[in-house]
């Protein structure tokens, strides 16, 4: 069990390790000209594989269960929201950059490079009271149809159709630091082509979760754009969020 200073492992990943959707992507070149820059003063060179913090005004979070990984900020001088995650043979790695607290905001992002194997690229966050773990899946797939998960409805946003599904986790690790019950809200689409700037209107997703989810939504905890990979995968991502 992790204390609440550390990124709690998504319990879904353990449960779903045997039913992975194996996603891969060829390496792309970082499209620096397409990224909207934010003001930044100095690059942060320290790398970490577990923990939470801040970098150039953004919240950062990273969890690694096994294998090797690190998060760095190679382009943060030019683009404050830039981050890179490298991982090798990980049992589970989850990390990203964003905000604490989250909000019903429009999240802009640019994925400059994505290599190897992964399960999810998109928005990841939590609420409290009630405790909810949520995903907006831009690339890959988060499994939900096991152990009582159910598809709720489809929601159209940013020119795409996402399937909203929910799943109850029972006595599992979470951001409180104490095992407990919580709901997962998962909006799967997964068809994004990473070729320039993209955006996610979180207001559309959150309003649908509030009206259709059955558990409300709660108070915002953190909200990041990032990646998850589990099941001994290796790869890397370099992305910028604003």
Order of alpha helices (4+ residues) and beta strands (2+ residues): alpha-beta-beta-beta-beta-beta-beta-beta-beta-beta-beta-beta-beta-alpha-beta
